[in-house]
Amino acid sequence: MIPVVTVSQMRELDAQAHREVGLQVLVERAGYAVALYALEMLHGGYGRKVLVIAGKGNNGEDGRVAARILQDRGAMVEVVTPPALQQLMPQLDLVIDAAYGTGFHGTYEPPAIPEGVPVLAVDIPSGVHGDTGEASGHPLQARATVVMAAMKPGLLQGDGARLAGKLQLADIGIDASQCAGIFLVEDSDVPLYLPEKSRDAHKWESAVCIVAGSPGMTGAASMCAKGALRSGAGMVRLMLADLAAACLHVPEVVSIALDGHQDWSRQVLDESAKCRSAVIGPGAGRSSETVREIRRLVRDLSIPMVLDADGLYALGTREDAAALLAERNHKHYDANQPLPPVILTPHNGEAARLAGHPIGANRIEETRRLARFLGAIVLLKGSTTVVAEPDGRTYVVTAGSPRLATAGTGDVLSGMIGAFLARSAGTPPALPAALAAHVHGRASWLGRPTGLTAMDLPDLVADWLSSVATGMGPG
């Protein structure tokens, strides 16, 4: 996983490295990394025309070192400061944006770059806030950004995620892993942290209980169940209202009809006794009886639990949710065992209700605050998905695609998280949730660019996971 540090954390790391290594050494390393990537973009240096916009700070110094190296490689390089730029070189081959770094405050108005000229940003596109990703002014759209030492939150969310282009992490001799509390998930993390089934595995070792579906909403239950099955669940016990169960045909699952007029949470507790995780909520309905029984399950079920959709609705207001989750934690507290976790999977609207305010630009910090307040793991879904534990440890997933912006894909994700939780007993539970979100996103890229449906996803998930397991490499 790639460490992600805030602007203030990076400032402290820089100060320590200046004392131990020296500023000039770090600048030379950073400038060399920029020049190396610039040469790759240019396919060589000789005769290429490069404009370097270099500010007064360390970011600008990195750009100046890169300019010197590119000149040594035969490039024609002009270095200008942001206010001094009057007229661009003719027929530019590359612009290096080293005007301002992550600590910039103000409004940046760059020169007008001729259409088609690529931009390489140094650490972050100038004018983008290093923590929130918010753009001030009109930052240049970079084709790529050379990032020094560690990722920054502003590169992974908001305008920054759009403006930064391809992210190229440069090792300049600063180890950010010890102070980082945020990590970016990579493809290689999936086989590293998701256990394969052992030779003598049996179906109950990765069994998932799903409480989902209601009359007219059986599709959500079906997609959740198939998401779990295609993600390695050995057994899926799908519990639905009587009428919904009669309409659902998923031959691979055990469908169990719940009596909607009784205390059916007791039936779920009995039926899930041998399961390793539970998913509650997709399409379950919002009647007062359903809300009551889901709240009882949140309190009483003693296995790892994913709450999605109507499961989140049942939590109620911000204060009601916090009180119920605190009651659960108190009920299941054991000094010798970790608490069975609850993973909440809201989209922006659901998260706003639980937070008591609209979700702001800094999604990473918003998710961390919500997890801390509720005492539960929160997975905030979106183009940048954030998974935060109550203690602050956070995972960021940027693998998704616009193809996922269609009904039902969240139900598939819920089932996947349930399966990954069941497979990963003993692993910190936020990590399987983050891995599921990453695989969910990566699998979507294997599908149709137009017309991908949620029912396509489970098979694509299995294909992606299988390619990683066999060493063929993900698509």
C-alpha positions as CSV (number, residue, x, y, z in Angstrom):
1,M,0.0,0.0,0.0
2,I,1.1,3.5,-0.7
3,P,1.4,5.9,2.3
4,V,-0.7,9.1,2.1
5,V,0.3,12.0,4.3
6,T,-1.3,15.4,4.9
7,V,0.3,18.7,4.2
8,S,1.3,19.2,7.8
9,Q,2.7,15.7,8.1
10,M,4.8,16.2,4.9
11,R,6.1,19.5,6.2
12,E,7.4,17.7,9.3
13,L,8.9,14.9,7.2
14,D,10.6,17.5,5.0
15,A,12.0,19.3,8.0
16,Q,13.4,16.1,9.5
17,A,15.0,15.2,6.2
18,H,16.5,18.6,5.8
19,R,18.3,18.2,9.1
20,E,19.5,14.6,8.4
21,V,20.2,14.8,4.6
22,G,20.2,18.4,3.6
23,L,17.9,20.4,1.5
24,Q,20.0,20.5,-1.6
25,V,20.3,16.7,-1.7
26,L,16.5,16.3,-1.6
27,V,16.0,19.0,-4.2
28,E,18.5,17.2,-6.5
29,R,16.7,13.9,-6.0
30,A,13.3,15.4,-6.7
31,G,14.5,17.3,-9.7
32,Y,16.1,14.2,-11.2
33,A,12.9,12.3,-10.7
34,V,11.0,15.0,-12.6
35,A,13.5,15.2,-15.4
36,L,13.5,11.4,-15.8
37,Y,9.7,11.3,-16.2
38,A,9.8,14.3,-18.5
39,L,12.3,12.5,-20.8
40,E,10.0,9.5,-20.8
41,M,7.1,11.7,-21.9
42,L,9.2,13.4,-24.5
43,H,10.7,10.2,-25.8
44,G,14.2,11.7,-25.4
45,G,15.5,15.2,-24.8
46,Y,17.5,16.3,-27.8
47,G,15.8,19.2,-29.6
48,R,12.7,19.2,-27.5
49,K,11.2,22.5,-26.3
50,V,10.3,22.6,-22.6
51,L,8.8,25.4,-20.6
52,V,9.3,25.2,-16.8
53,I,7.1,27.4,-14.6
54,A,9.1,27.6,-11.4
55,G,8.0,29.4,-8.2
56,K,10.1,30.6,-5.4
57,G,9.7,27.7,-3.0
58,N,11.1,24.1,-3.0
59,N,8.7,23.1,-5.6
60,G,10.2,25.7,-8.0
61,E,13.7,24.5,-7.1
62,D,12.7,21.0,-8.1
63,G,11.6,22.4,-11.4
64,R,14.9,24.3,-11.9
65,V,17.0,21.2,-11.2
66,A,14.8,19.3,-13.7
67,A,15.4,22.1,-16.3
68,R,19.2,21.8,-15.9
69,I,19.1,18.1,-16.4
70,L,16.9,18.4,-19.4
71,Q,19.3,21.0,-20.9
72,D,22.2,18.6,-20.4
73,R,20.2,16.0,-22.4
74,G,19.9,18.4,-25.3
75,A,16.5,20.0,-24.7
76,M,15.8,23.7,-25.2
77,V,14.4,24.8,-21.9
78,E,13.0,28.1,-20.7
79,V,12.5,28.7,-17.0
80,V,10.1,31.4,-15.9
81,T,8.4,32.5,-12.7
82,P,4.6,32.5,-12.6
83,P,4.3,36.4,-12.5
84,A,7.0,36.9,-15.1
85,L,5.5,34.8,-17.9
86,Q,4.7,37.1,-20.9
87,Q,5.0,35.0,-24.0
88,L,5.2,31.2,-24.5
89,M,8.0,29.5,-26.5
90,P,6.7,28.5,-30.0
91,Q,5.8,24.9,-30.6
92,L,6.2,23.7,-27.1
93,D,6.7,19.9,-26.5
94,L,6.1,20.0,-22.7
95,V,5.3,22.3,-19.8
96,I,6.6,21.5,-16.3
97,D,4.3,22.9,-13.7
98,A,6.5,23.7,-10.7
99,A,4.9,27.0,-9.8
100,Y,3.5,26.1,-6.3
101,G,3.3,23.1,-4.1
102,T,0.9,21.5,-1.6
103,G,1.1,24.4,0.8
104,F,-0.1,27.1,-1.7
105,H,-2.7,29.5,-0.5
106,G,-4.4,31.9,-2.9
107,T,-5.6,31.8,-6.4
108,Y,-3.5,30.5,-9.3
109,E,-4.1,31.7,-12.8
110,P,-1.6,30.0,-15.1
111,P,-0.7,31.0,-18.7
112,A,-2.8,29.7,-21.5
113,I,-1.1,26.5,-22.8
114,P,-1.5,25.7,-26.5
115,E,-4.0,22.9,-27.0
116,G,-2.3,19.5,-27.1
117,V,0.8,20.4,-25.2
118,P,1.2,18.0,-22.3
119,V,1.7,19.2,-18.7
120,L,3.9,17.5,-16.1
121,A,3.1,18.7,-12.5
122,V,5.6,18.6,-9.7
123,D,4.1,17.0,-6.6
124,I,0.7,18.5,-7.2
125,P,-0.9,20.7,-9.9
126,S,-0.3,24.3,-8.8
127,G,-3.4,25.8,-7.3
128,V,-4.8,22.6,-5.9
129,H,-5.1,22.3,-2.1
130,G,-2.9,19.5,-0.8
131,D,-5.4,18.1,1.7
132,T,-8.8,18.7,0.2
133,G,-8.1,18.6,-3.6
134,E,-10.0,21.8,-4.1
135,A,-8.8,23.9,-7.0
136,S,-8.3,27.7,-6.6
137,G,-8.3,29.6,-9.8
138,H,-7.8,27.6,-13.0
139,P,-4.9,25.1,-12.4
140,L,-3.4,23.4,-15.5
141,Q,-4.7,19.9,-16.4
142,A,-1.7,17.7,-16.0
143,R,-1.1,14.5,-18.0
144,A,1.0,13.2,-15.1
145,T,2.2,14.3,-11.7
146,V,5.5,13.3,-10.1
147,V,4.7,12.9,-6.4
148,M,7.5,13.2,-3.9
149,A,7.9,10.6,-1.1
150,A,4.2,9.9,-0.4
151,M,0.8,10.6,-1.9
152,K,-1.2,13.6,-0.7
153,P,-5.0,13.5,0.0
154,G,-5.5,16.3,-2.5
155,L,-4.3,14.1,-5.3
156,L,-6.9,11.5,-4.6
157,Q,-10.1,13.4,-4.2
158,G,-11.9,16.5,-5.5
159,D,-10.5,18.5,-8.3
160,G,-7.0,17.2,-7.6
161,A,-8.0,13.6,-8.7
162,R,-9.1,15.0,-12.0
163,L,-6.3,17.5,-12.6
164,A,-3.3,15.4,-11.5
165,G,-3.4,12.8,-14.3
166,K,-1.3,9.7,-13.9
167,L,0.4,9.7,-10.5
168,Q,4.1,8.7,-10.5
169,L,5.5,8.3,-7.0
170,A,9.2,9.3,-6.6
171,D,11.4,7.9,-3.9
172,I,13.6,10.7,-2.7
173,G,14.8,9.0,0.5
174,I,12.0,10.0,2.9
175,D,10.1,7.2,4.6
176,A,6.5,8.3,5.2
177,S,5.1,4.9,6.1
178,Q,5.7,5.3,9.9
179,C,3.7,8.5,10.3
180,A,1.0,7.8,7.7
181,G,-2.5,6.9,8.9
182,I,-3.9,6.8,5.4
183,F,-3.0,4.3,2.7
184,L,-3.8,4.0,-1.0
185,V,-4.8,0.4,-2.0
186,E,-3.0,-1.2,-5.0
187,D,-3.6,-4.3,-7.1
188,S,-0.8,-6.1,-5.4
189,D,-2.5,-5.7,-2.0
190,V,-5.3,-8.1,-3.0
191,P,-3.3,-11.4,-3.2
192,L,-1.1,-10.2,-0.3
193,Y,-3.9,-9.6,2.2
194,L,-6.8,-11.7,1.0
195,P,-6.2,-15.3,2.1
196,E,-6.7,-18.1,-0.5
197,K,-8.7,-21.1,0.6
198,S,-6.7,-23.9,2.1
199,R,-6.5,-27.3,0.7
200,D,-8.9,-28.7,3.3
201,A,-11.3,-25.7,3.3
202,H,-15.0,-26.3,3.8
203,K,-18.0,-24.1,2.9
204,W,-18.7,-23.0,6.4
205,E,-15.3,-21.4,6.8
206,S,-16.4,-18.5,4.6
207,A,-20.2,-18.6,5.1
208,V,-22.2,-15.4,4.7
209,C,-25.6,-14.5,6.1
210,I,-27.5,-11.9,4.1
211,V,-30.7,-10.2,5.2
212,A,-32.1,-8.5,2.2
213,G,-34.9,-8.1,-0.2
214,S,-38.6,-7.4,0.1
215,P,-41.6,-7.5,-2.3
216,G,-40.6,-5.5,-5.3
217,M,-37.0,-5.3,-4.2
218,T,-35.7,-8.9,-4.8
219,G,-33.1,-7.7,-7.3
220,A,-31.0,-6.1,-4.5
221,A,-31.0,-9.4,-2.6
222,S,-30.0,-11.3,-5.7
223,M,-27.2,-9.0,-6.6
224,C,-25.8,-9.0,-3.1
225,A,-25.9,-12.8,-2.9
226,K,-24.1,-13.2,-6.3
227,G,-21.6,-10.6,-5.3
228,A,-20.8,-12.7,-2.2
229,L,-20.7,-16.0,-4.1
230,R,-18.4,-14.7,-6.8
231,S,-16.1,-13.2,-4.2
232,G,-15.4,-16.5,-2.6
233,A,-18.2,-17.1,-0.1
234,G,-18.5,-20.8,0.5
235,M,-22.1,-20.6,1.6
236,V,-24.7,-17.9,1.3
237,R,-27.8,-18.1,3.5
238,L,-30.2,-15.5,2.1
239,M,-33.0,-14.4,4.4
240,L,-36.0,-12.6,2.9
241,A,-39.6,-11.7,3.6
242,D,-42.1,-14.5,2.8
243,L,-43.4,-12.9,-0.5
244,A,-39.9,-11.9,-1.6
245,A,-38.5,-15.4,-1.1
246,A,-41.2,-16.9,-3.3
247,C,-40.1,-14.6,-6.2
248,L,-36.4,-15.1,-5.9
249,H,-34.5,-17.8,-7.8
250,V,-30.8,-18.0,-7.0
251,P,-30.1,-21.7,-7.1
252,E,-26.6,-21.4,-5.5
253,V,-27.9,-19.9,-2.2
254,V,-30.0,-21.2,0.6
255,S,-33.1,-19.0,0.7
256,I,-34.9,-18.7,4.0
257,A,-38.3,-17.0,4.3
258,L,-38.7,-14.7,7.3
259,D,-42.0,-14.2,9.0
260,G,-42.6,-10.5,8.6
261,H,-45.2,-10.4,11.3
262,Q,-43.1,-11.9,14.0
263,D,-39.8,-11.1,15.8
264,W,-37.8,-12.4,12.8
265,S,-34.5,-11.1,14.1
266,R,-34.5,-14.2,16.4
267,Q,-34.8,-16.4,13.4
268,V,-31.8,-14.7,11.8
269,L,-29.8,-15.1,14.9
270,D,-30.5,-18.9,14.9
271,E,-30.0,-19.3,11.1
272,S,-26.7,-17.4,11.1
273,A,-25.0,-19.2,14.0
274,K,-22.5,-20.9,11.7
275,C,-21.8,-18.0,9.5
276,R,-18.7,-15.8,9.6
277,S,-20.2,-12.5,8.5
278,A,-23.5,-10.9,7.8
279,V,-24.8,-8.3,5.3
280,I,-28.0,-6.5,6.3
281,G,-30.1,-4.1,4.4
282,P,-30.1,-4.2,0.5
283,G,-33.8,-3.9,-0.5
284,A,-34.9,-5.0,2.9
285,G,-37.6,-2.3,3.1
286,R,-38.4,0.5,5.6
287,S,-41.5,-0.5,7.4
288,S,-41.5,0.1,11.2
289,E,-41.3,-3.7,11.8
290,T,-38.3,-4.0,9.5
291,V,-36.5,-1.1,11.2
292,R,-37.2,-2.6,14.6
293,E,-35.9,-6.0,13.7
294,I,-32.7,-4.7,11.9
295,R,-31.9,-2.6,15.0
296,R,-32.2,-5.7,17.1
297,L,-29.8,-7.5,14.8
298,V,-27.3,-4.6,15.0
299,R,-27.4,-4.9,18.8
300,D,-27.5,-8.7,19.1
301,L,-25.7,-10.3,16.2
302,S,-22.2,-11.2,17.3
303,I,-20.4,-11.7,13.9
304,P,-18.9,-9.0,11.7
305,M,-21.7,-7.1,10.0
306,V,-22.1,-5.0,6.9
307,L,-25.0,-2.4,6.9
308,D,-26.1,-1.0,3.6
309,A,-29.1,0.8,2.1
310,D,-32.1,0.0,4.3
311,G,-29.8,-1.3,7.0
312,L,-28.3,2.3,7.2
313,Y,-31.8,3.8,7.2
314,A,-32.7,1.6,10.2
315,L,-30.0,3.3,12.3
316,G,-32.0,6.5,12.4
317,T,-30.6,9.9,13.1
318,R,-26.9,10.6,13.9
319,E,-27.5,10.4,17.6
320,D,-29.7,7.3,17.4
321,A,-27.1,5.5,15.3
322,A,-24.3,6.4,17.7
323,A,-26.3,5.2,20.7
324,L,-27.3,1.9,19.1
325,L,-23.7,1.2,18.0
326,A,-22.4,2.1,21.4
327,E,-24.9,-0.3,22.9
328,R,-23.7,-3.1,20.6
329,N,-20.1,-2.5,21.5
330,H,-20.9,-2.6,25.2
331,K,-23.0,-5.8,24.8
332,H,-20.2,-7.7,22.9
333,Y,-17.2,-6.3,24.7
334,D,-14.7,-8.9,25.7
335,A,-11.3,-7.9,27.0
336,N,-9.8,-11.0,25.4
337,Q,-11.4,-10.7,22.0
338,P,-11.7,-7.9,19.4
339,L,-15.2,-6.5,19.0
340,P,-17.2,-7.9,16.1
341,P,-17.0,-5.0,13.7
342,V,-19.8,-3.1,12.0
343,I,-19.1,-1.7,8.5
344,L,-21.4,1.0,7.3
345,T,-21.4,1.6,3.5
346,P,-23.1,4.9,2.8
347,H,-23.2,6.9,-0.4
348,N,-23.0,10.7,0.0
349,G,-26.7,11.2,0.8
350,E,-26.7,8.5,3.5
351,A,-23.5,9.7,4.9
352,A,-24.9,13.3,5.2
353,R,-27.8,12.0,7.2
354,L,-25.5,10.1,9.6
355,A,-23.1,13.0,9.8
356,G,-25.8,15.7,10.3
357,H,-24.5,17.8,7.5
358,P,-23.6,17.6,3.7
359,I,-20.3,15.8,3.0
360,G,-17.7,18.4,2.1
361,A,-14.8,18.4,-0.3
362,N,-12.4,16.6,2.0
363,R,-14.1,13.2,1.9
364,I,-11.2,11.5,3.6
365,E,-11.4,13.7,6.7
366,E,-15.2,13.6,6.6
367,T,-15.2,9.8,6.7
368,R,-12.6,9.7,9.5
369,R,-14.7,12.0,11.6
370,L,-17.9,10.0,11.0
371,A,-16.2,6.7,11.9
372,R,-14.8,8.2,15.1
373,F,-18.2,9.6,16.1
374,L,-20.1,6.4,15.4
375,G,-17.6,3.9,16.7
376,A,-17.9,1.9,13.5
377,I,-16.0,1.4,10.3
378,V,-17.3,3.7,7.5
379,L,-16.9,3.0,3.8
380,L,-17.9,6.2,1.9
381,K,-18.7,5.1,-1.6
382,G,-17.8,7.3,-4.6
383,S,-15.3,7.8,-7.4
384,T,-12.8,8.0,-4.5
385,T,-13.9,5.5,-1.9
386,V,-12.7,6.0,1.6
387,V,-12.7,3.4,4.4
388,A,-12.0,4.6,7.9
389,E,-11.7,2.9,11.2
390,P,-12.8,4.6,14.4
391,D,-9.1,4.9,15.5
392,G,-8.3,6.9,12.3
393,R,-6.6,4.3,10.2
394,T,-7.9,4.9,6.7
395,Y,-7.7,3.3,3.2
396,V,-8.4,5.1,0.0
397,V,-9.6,3.4,-3.2
398,T,-9.4,5.1,-6.6
399,A,-9.9,2.0,-8.8
400,G,-13.5,2.7,-9.7
401,S,-14.9,3.8,-13.1
402,P,-17.9,5.7,-14.2
403,R,-19.3,2.4,-15.4
404,L,-20.3,1.7,-11.8
405,A,-22.8,4.6,-11.8
406,T,-25.7,2.3,-12.3
407,A,-28.4,0.8,-10.1
408,G,-27.4,-2.2,-8.0
409,T,-23.6,-2.0,-8.1
410,G,-23.6,-1.0,-4.4
411,D,-25.6,-4.2,-3.6
412,V,-22.9,-6.3,-5.3
413,L,-20.2,-4.4,-3.3
414,S,-22.0,-5.2,0.0
415,G,-22.0,-8.9,-0.8
416,M,-18.4,-8.7,-1.7
417,I,-17.5,-7.1,1.6
418,G,-19.4,-9.8,3.4
419,A,-17.4,-12.5,1.5
420,F,-14.1,-10.9,2.1
421,L,-14.8,-10.5,5.8
422,A,-15.7,-14.1,6.0
423,R,-12.5,-15.1,4.2
424,S,-10.3,-12.8,6.3
425,A,-10.9,-13.8,9.9
426,G,-8.3,-12.2,12.1
427,T,-7.5,-9.4,9.6
428,P,-8.3,-5.8,10.6
429,P,-11.8,-5.6,9.2
430,A,-11.5,-2.3,7.4
431,L,-8.8,-3.9,5.1
432,P,-11.1,-6.6,3.6
433,A,-13.7,-3.8,3.0
434,A,-11.1,-1.7,1.2
435,L,-9.9,-4.6,-0.8
436,A,-13.5,-5.4,-1.8
437,A,-14.0,-1.8,-3.0
438,H,-10.8,-2.0,-5.0
439,V,-11.7,-5.3,-6.7
440,H,-15.2,-4.0,-7.4
441,G,-13.7,-1.0,-9.2
442,R,-11.0,-2.9,-11.1
443,A,-13.5,-5.5,-12.2
444,S,-15.8,-2.9,-13.7
445,W,-13.0,-2.0,-16.2
446,L,-13.3,-5.5,-17.6
447,G,-17.0,-4.8,-18.5
448,R,-18.7,-3.0,-21.3
449,P,-17.8,0.7,-21.5
450,T,-21.5,1.4,-22.2
451,G,-24.4,-0.6,-20.8
452,L,-22.6,-2.4,-17.9
453,T,-25.2,-3.6,-15.4
454,A,-24.9,-4.7,-11.8
455,M,-25.7,-8.2,-12.8
456,D,-22.6,-8.2,-15.1
457,L,-20.3,-7.4,-12.1
458,P,-20.2,-10.6,-10.1
459,D,-18.8,-12.6,-13.0
460,L,-16.3,-9.8,-13.7
461,V,-15.2,-9.9,-10.1
462,A,-14.6,-13.6,-10.2
463,D,-12.6,-13.2,-13.4
464,W,-10.4,-10.4,-11.9
465,L,-9.8,-12.3,-8.7
466,S,-9.0,-15.5,-10.7
467,S,-6.5,-13.7,-12.9
468,V,-4.7,-12.4,-9.8
469,A,-4.8,-15.8,-8.1
470,T,-3.3,-17.6,-11.1
471,G,-0.6,-15.0,-11.7
472,M,-2.0,-14.0,-15.1
473,G,-2.3,-10.4,-13.9
474,P,-5.5,-8.3,-13.7
475,G,-7.1,-6.9,-16.7
